[in-house]
């Protein structure tokens, strides 16, 4: 008996791709994997099979899943997909039992053209390629995965889900930069926003958890990982977001600077002779927490703070200062908030970040319960899905920790398009 509601989700990078096969009836991952070091002399493939709850071995984490690895040359994405298919055939689950009804693809940049999940056609591929000028590090890699996946699964629909799509509801006053209008139009310079798949999933999950209509809620969602963004969501619609023309704008991140006076770049070019590539490398790879404290991992920074490292203290204070800045701005844009949500690696697992971000917002009705906040985390129980309320019962604003699941959101949107 076959399962007509499995969806394969692909997230392709320039030298790797991740995948998940998801049973959409139970919204449960059947298998997941990573194919990496594509193009190197020695590639690596990892395939994990997730056992069904209730199978023999239940209660033993070691027996609930099995991981298999291979090391071999993987010259390109097409070869990578062959390796993935071999892993399914050898280790399961069998694709003739769980054939994908469709394949969903994460695509970083949809520009102003794509505002919803889109069935991939040759014309859509051309558009994704053409939009590579706006995301040269991401869209070509996403497209390479699409081409390889369509060759591996030619008989099923393929759907592109765009990181930028959720933010297409921004009003002109929110997405327009105050530069020469003709220059901006010619080069498509505007705020696009990113992490949209996560912000959509988390805001909808928060509303469902609270048993309240999404259309009634004003939410501020902090997606805090190595890359970080915050979005103001009114009635399920993105109305403001911190990332802009690229994912560089906004919050202090692991290696990215976030907001910066652009004249700093002119100054460094004139005084230091730094090239465009030098500046790009500085702001994207050598800034943020790494630039300030020597590490892009908040766990390392917290340890350094405990040891009295002044640079780590400053880095953390800058990081929190920017979070509070955006929290206040978005409270003003929304006219107050009903819900504040934290998600992603830092948002889900760093209670000290959550506490310090919100401890000045009592004026807005935000009141954190320290013990609830301390216990909250991906492995901390919650409602069974890792969702925690960390505000007090008296708080006018409900504060939640909600684990994000971008792959499941991509699968949901892909299935909706496939079913048509």
C-alpha angles and dihedrals in degrees: 000000000000128000109232094189104062116121125197112214119200127193107185128195131181095269103014145028134205124210141186131189107210128193101220095197090066095018087232129145111241096183139352136187152168128224109192145167089044109182094021123114089252120035126186132216126190123189123184123193115204115210121223117257109262096030118129109289095039110158093036111094090199091059098043093075138019126206126204126190135194133188116204141123111288105184099182145352092274090058088046091058090051088054090050092051090049089053091053091048094048102036105019168189089182112237092215087063095040103026112178111251086203142347119240120205129199109225117184102207128037096160113205091314102074119053100155139031107293134206106240116240130161088267092053089051089053090051093049089051092048090051089057087094086072095044108023094165096049117026096057089052092046089051092050088057092048093052093048093045093049089053091050095045106027097156100059132067119263119210130198117216111193126214089214098049098087090058095055087097091071112122119240091254089057099046101036121097117211098242131113104309095219093052091047092050094046093052098032092240111172140111111287104166127210141217085058095145090056095044091051094048095046097046092049092046091051092052092048091048091053092045091234130128111262088223091065099051133094106202138181112201122195112199100190119180133114082303111042139190140162126212134194109219122191116188092340094310125113107237100167135008135180101228114077139178085346134010089262098084125085130020127036105263138187096279103353124091099218116200114018136164102256090219087073087072093052089050094051092046092052100039102034101026091235115173127223089261091049091053092046090052092047096052099038103035110019104038137068116054091340092056094046101040108013096251134074091204116093090206090062091045093051090051090050090050090054088053091053099254105166094201090054091049091052093046091053093046091051090048093052093041090060092047091053091046092059094041090057094044093051093047086057094046092050096038090238132331137255096195137022116193132193121200145159127050100315096029092053099040110031110076091174090060092050092048095047093045093055105030093097095050099082088111088065094051097263115144121169123205103222095208094047089048092049093052096045119103143110092281096035101096108241114158094338092272094068095260114143135183105217099174123092121259088250095052113116088211119057111223117201140183107214122178109230122228109188093169092057090048090051089049092050093050092044093052091049091055093043091052088047 
